[in-house]
């Protein structure tokens, strides 16, 4: 009987694995993760004895960008730095964000029900979108990290650098050549420590030997898993058969083509790397006394003086509500993410005047672009049973779980399926001509605005669903292959609004995906292209039975474009969890721009925004590399007095 929803399959497997996981001093993952805090102070905002204090820099958000900035400012030695973070250390909540294969649990479903069912629910914000017009008014979950490390502690770990053309567009939009690829490259290098594999993988799971050469000075370890997804070598044959060539590398920005992708992973331990285990841990190791972390602390408002200078942050203990104030002698840096950075600006008086007045918030700066311009990558899933091992085959299979645990724990470095983050092979392309025949003149014009090296579509080769729609899969454990295309030149724009003047109240999140004809047409063309990959002669030997998702009963082979679109919008589309651009960087004369090229907020002083919300435009692929590079660049600007 078919009865298990794919949107729940990853969580089902994770629940079984978690209950069976072994114990260690902190996180039941077979690795000792005792926190090396040294003399660095960790202050719990929930404790009522926590007092107000003063620092040179206050950073709101201990996520991907925030901890990178904190480390660099503290590294200077002359600055005192405080980080305000609503979460704590994710290792204290179990092994889900430590062992690579477990980390997908937060992103397997966009169903609101998943908020309470996700094994990582304590590490995520319970965000739900407003009703989505493209999905008939349905509302969806949108997971974001609530922990030190932020979403870098929960994401798919994929690390690739965007093409040169992406940074050319950014530089042109903001009017600053320092954002050209040739100038940004050093900031990508500064953040990373690229680690070569010492235990070669199978020949059909190999990758270019120079893919991780020459960068070893940064705190963030980039490597490959010791285990390669078996399905990848099969879909690679289908890619080649249908004209998608192998990519030489995904580190240097030349991402068009197909290749095993680098990941944020410690090679020796085969565990996740996040901004916490890299940047913050680097400060731990050096015993920096000038960096303090306020965990379980919620920023309530940026405080401005009469000169519109940011002079501090009002804070509360996340659960206790204990109030205190952290004052800033130099600057406040907001790194709260694409939803809460604009929310914090608005509740502090920086945002669209009408919105602020509606909620009786005194207007400090009328900036209509705050919360606007939300960008993300639309995705969908196609799935079929295969005759090679995938993550879903572990679900409910006690013997398979035990074997996977032993293989991971008893090898050095760890090996087996748990050492993979489950989406270790990526491909990018611009759609071939045969799929573009139905494009309107406007669609062609929209796509033509992008450089040729900026791909239209990404394909994620996965062993688990990403934001999957509800559909039935076999009750008994089966190896299911998920193929997840992503639109990489999105035209749709969403927005973030506030529901009140209180940061404890959820912001109004409107991704607004598939709201343009261009995105709709590219989505349909990509679906047709995807089915052709599954029908490739070289891919047939690995497939079992018929297509599970969407299934030919839902989308017949002779379906019209309109029928395909109707199905995808209603039942099988979501996002890549790449929300960005809601505090957009731009020129001073751009009314929608929120920050300048130094990430300084227009209309006030001593306030910056450094995270994915301050991108000028969303990058193709996976944006965490851009967040780290932007954090390095802005930190450099701050330290040099720019």
PyMOL commands that set and color helices and strands:
alter all, ss='L'
color gray80, all
select helices_A, chain A and resi 6-20+64-75+90-93+100-107+114-117+121-123+133-135+150-153+164-174+177-179+181-191+203-205+230-241+276-285+337-347+353-358+391-394+398-409+417-419+433-435+441-448+517-534+537-542+561-571+612-614+624-639
alter helices_A, ss='H'
color red, helices_A
select strands_A, chain A and resi 2-5+41-44+53-60+81-84+192-194+220-223+257-260+263-266+271-272+291-295+297-304+310-317+323-334+350-351+365-366+378-386+425-429+457-462+472-474+480-487+495-497+508-510+543-549+574-575+607-609
alter strands_A, ss='S'
color yellow, strands_A
deselect
rebuild
show_as cartoon
